[in-house]
Amino acid sequence: MDFPRQPAPTRNALFLGIILTGVLLYLFYTLYVDWSLGGNSWKQGDWLINDLAGPIRRGPFGTALLTLSDALGANPLLLLIWLQGLIVTLIFVVIGAAAFKLGVPDKLLLVMLSPAFLIFFWFNDPQGAMRKEILAYLAFLPLIVSAMRNHGSRVALALSTTAYGIAVFAHEGNVFFLPFLWVAMWLVLPTNSGVATRIAVITVPALLALGAGIWATAHTTVPDTDLICLQLIQRGLDSSICQGAIAYLETTPQDGTIHPGRLLSIEFRSFLLIYAACLISFRLLFQGSPHLEIWLMAVIASGLAFLPIYLLAGDYGRWLNFHVSSLVLLLLIYFLKYRPACLYQTPRRVDFAGLLALSLIVGVSHSPGEMTDGFIVTLSRTVYHCVN
């Protein structure tokens, strides 16, 4: 297959490299702040939910983490923060390497700098960063690396499946990434794969998701979270880390579920306008393709995979990030494999400049998905506080 000639390193590559490096360093700083404050009750607290005092959804991951920290004689919060930093570093390194291999064309730069994609989304609202969806994003990385090497890999499929299994048992919300992961796996499936391998690619992740869903449904809540918190206090953590995600475990499914009528509220309709604005870059991305309408329908329809989660919690911006981030990770694999000509077509300057300015100025909050300060404003405020 003849691919379009790959562009030489450009200003886009330099710009993206600076952004990735700067955002990653800022995320490291937020982790340091979390550590100095004794941990964040959501960003770290959710990871430390454990079932040492009884089975509970999301508990297996926290139990494994505490068991490992006990074996190493390490502070579980410090171990977790190092783990979060490592995962985010891997995500940034791999998506950066994939973008550079593609030459960082204008259209790709725009979707990667979308306010809803993980780079700016995490920077603009750090409270929405370091959540357990990074484990789901981690599952895409071996597949992206396989696509970069331009050949299928059973090892990549195995690593991806393992990461996804960890992700869904760590947080039941990660089951909704399954359709995106299926397509990504199929794209890097070795051409000589037999029927058994093809069946396994579909069934094993599905069974993991099903098992995690059953576990979460069977162990939704606990009457008292003190025993969960006690496991952390006994290991030197402050009780304040239990006041967020851990305390939320006392909420019953009926109390936590959002009434469907809320999806007709002014707040949600305003969010839908933000959602549509974040998808404009995908319209530009596929402009020039003979199948533009099909691509746009696929982009919009793929968001339906996350529709159920909107009825479970009101972190609308976070669910938008789920959609856009998984979509971009999947498209990186597709672009690496097929190098479509439309990717390398230069958009009109006014379109490129307008969308880039929008991405730099406007952000999206993780909850409830409102407009917030974008990269430039957030960066300026951060520098000001550091200087003063």
N, C-alpha and C positions, 0 to 999 in steps of 0.2 A: 504494500500500500504506500503510495506517495503522499507524504505529509507536506503541508505548506512550509516553505522555508522558515526555519525558526529565527526570530529576530535576535540580533546581538543585544547584549545587556544595554538597557536604556535608562533614561531618567526615571521611568516608572519603577524599574527594579531597584534603583537607589532609593527612591522615595518610599517604596514598600518596605525595603530593608530597614530604613531608619524608623518607620512607624512600628514595625514588628519589634525591633530592639527596644525602642522607647516604651512601648506598652508593656512588654515583658518585664522590663526593669521596674515599671510602676506597679505591676501586679506583685512582684517580689516585695516591694515596699509595703503594699497593703497586707501581705502575709506577715511581714515583720511587725506591723502595727497590731494585727490580730494576736500575734504571739505576746507582745508586750502588754496587751490588755487582758490576757488570760483566755483568749479564744473568743470567736464570734459565735453567738448562740444559734445562728443559722448556717453560716459558711463552714464552721467546723462542728457545731453541735449536731447537725444532721448526720455527719459521718460517724459520730461517736455513739449513736443509738445502738444498743447491744441487747442481746437476749440472754445474758448471763443469769438474770433473775426470772427468765421465762420467755417463751417465744413471742416475737413481735415483728411486724413488717419492718424492713430495712435493718433488722437486728444482726443477721449473719455477718455482714461486712464489719460492723463495729466490733463484734465479738472476735473476729479474726484479727482485727487491728490491735485490740487490747491484748490478745493472746501473744501476738508478735512482740508488742512492746514489753510485755512481762518477760518473754524469753530473752530479749536483748537488754533488759534492765534499763529501758529508755522511757522518757516521758512520752505518753501517748499523744499529747497535743503536738509536741515537737516533731514526733515521727509523722504525724498526719500532715503537718505543714510542709515538711520536706517532700512528702508524697505528692501533695497538691502542686507544689512548685515544679517537681519533676514531670508530672503529667502535662501541665500547661506548657512547660518548655518543649516537650516532645511535640505537642500540637503545633506550636509556633514554628519549630524547626522544620517539621514535615510539610506543613502547608506553604511555608516560605520556599522550601526547596522545590516543591511542585510548581509553584507560580514562577519561579526563576527558570525552571526547565522549559516552561511554556513561553518564556520571554516576557512575561507580565504585559500583555497587550492592554490597551486602554480599557476595553470592555471587561476584562478579568479584574483589573485594578478596581473598577467601580463596584463590582459585586463583592469583592473582598473588603472594601471599605464601607460597605453598607452599615448604617447604624444598627441594623438587626443582626449582622454577622458577629461572631464571637470577639473579633479584635476590638472594634470600637464599642460594642455592647458592654464588654467587661470593663473597658477603660472609663466609659461615661457613667456607669453605675456599678462600682465595685461590689456593692452588696449583692448584686446578681451574679457575681463571679464565684469561682471555686465551688460551685454546687456539683452535685453528683452526676449531672449530665456530661461532665468532662470524661467520665468513664465510658459513656456511649460514644463520644467523639474519639476517644482513644481506640475504639474498635475499628474505626475507619482507617487509622494510620497504616497498619500493615498492608491494607489494600491499596492505598495511595502509593506506598513504596513499591509494591509489586507493579503497579501501573507505570511508575517512573522507570522501572527496569524493562518495561515493554514485554513482559511475558508472565503468564499465569503462575501462581505459586500455591501449592497445597499448604505449605507452612504458613503463608499469609492468611489463608482461610482458617487454619486452625487457631492462629493467634487472635484473629478477629473474633472468632466464635467464643474463645475463652474470655476475652475482654468483655464481650457482650453478656456472657453468662454472669460475670461479676457485676456488671452494670445493672442488670435487671433485678438481681437479688439485693443490690445495695439501695436501689430506689425503683419502686414499681412504675414510676413515670417513664422510665427508659424503655419499657416494652413498646412504646409508640414509635420508636425509631426503627422497628423491625422492617417495614416495607423499604425504607431507604437502604438498610444494610443488605437486604436480599438482592436488590438491583446492583449494589456495589460489588457484592460477592460474585454475582453472575458475570459482571464485566471482566473480572480478573480470573475467572475459572479457566484452568488450563485446557487447551483445545483438545487434548487427548483424554480428557476426563471420561470415565465410564459412567454408567447409569447410577451405580451406588454412590459415587461422589456427588453427582448432580442431585440425587435425592437427599443426601446428607446436608448439602448446602441449604436446602429448603427446610427440612424437618428439624435438624438439631437446634438452630436458633429459635424456631417456632416452639419447640418443646421447652426450651429454656424460658422463653417468654411466658408460656402457659404455666409452667411450674412456678415462676415468680409471681404471676398474677394470682394463682390459687393460694400461695403462701400468704401474700399480702391481704387477700380477701378473708382468709381464715384467721388472721392475727392482726386485725385492723387497729385495735386500740387496747390500752391498758387502763384500769381504774385509777392507778396511782403510779406516777413516774418516778417516785422517790427511790425505788430500788434500782432503776436504771441509772439514775444520777449518782447513787451511792457508789456504784462501781467506778465512777470517774473521780469522785471526791477521795476515795480510798487510794487513788493513784496520783494524788497531788493536784488535781484540777479544781478550779474555783466553781462554786455552785451556780454562778451566773451563766455558765455555758449551757445550763439545763433549761433556761427560761425561754428558748425559742422553739426549735424543731422538736426537742425532746418533750417539752411541755405540751406541744400541739398533739402529741399522741393520746392525750386524754380526751381529745375532741372525737365525738362519735361520727361515723360516716354521714348520718343525717344532718348533724350540725355543720359539718364541713362542706357538704354538697351545696353548690350554688343553684338557686332556683332558675330554671330555664328562661323565665321571664326577664332575668337580668341581661340576657343576651339581646334584648330589645331596648335596653336602657340607652339614654343619651351618652353615658360614659362608654358603653361598648360600641356604639355607632361611631363615636369619635375615635376609638381605638381602631376600628375597621378602616377609617381614612388614613391613619398612620400606617396600618398594615399595607394598604394599597400603595402608599408612597414608597414603602420599602421594597416593593416588588417592581417598581419602575425600571430599575437597573437591569432586571431580567428581560424586560421588553426590549431594551437597547442591546442586551447581550446577544439575543437571537435574531436581531434585525439583519436582514440580508439572507437569512436561511429560507429555502423554498418551503419549509414546513413551520413557518413562524407561528401560525395559529395553533398548530398541534403542540408546539413547545410551550406556548403561553397557557394553553389549557392544562398541560401536564404540571406546570409550575403551580397554578392555582389549585388544581385538584389534589396535588400532593399534600397541601396544607390540611386537607380533610383527615389525614392520618392522626392529627393531633386534636381533632375536634372534641373527643370525649373528655380530654383533660381540662377543657375550658369549663366544664360543669363540676369539676372537682376542686378547683382552687382559682383564685382571682389574680394570679401572677401573669396577666395577659402578655406583658412584654417578654417574659421568659418563655412563654409558649411560642411566641413569634420567633424568638431566637432559636428555639428548637427547630422550627421549620426551615428558616433561612440558613442556619449553620449546617444542618444535615444536607440540605439541598446543595450548598456550595461544595461541601466535602465530596458529595456524590458526583457533581459536575467536574470537579478536578480530575477524578478518575476517568470519566468519560472523555474529557478533553485530552488527557495524556494518551489515551488509547486511540482516539480517532482524529484529533486535531482538526475540527471542522473549520472550513474556510471562513465562516461568518465570525468566528472568534477573532480573526486577525484583520477584519475590515475596520478601518478607522471611522469612528463615529463623528458626526458633525461637532465642530468645536464648541458651539453653544450648548449642545446636549451634554458633552463631556464636562465642560466647565460648570454647568448648572447642577448636574448630579454630584460632582465632586464637592462643590461648595455646600450643597445640602448635607452631604455626609459629614463634612467637617464642622458644620455649624449646629446641626440638630442631632440630638440623641434620643434614645428610647429608654424609659425607666423599666426595670424588671417587673415592678408592680406599682400601679395597675396597668402599665403599658402606656403611660402618658409621654408627651414630648418633654425632653429635658435638655440640658446643655450638651452641646456636641463636643467634639475633640478639641477644637481651638479654644472654646470658652473654658472647658474643664482644665486644659493644660495651662492656660493663662492664670486661672484661679489657683491651681496647685503651685505654680512657680511663685506667685505673689505670696502665698502663705509660707512657702519655704524661705523666701527672702526676708519676710517681715515676722 
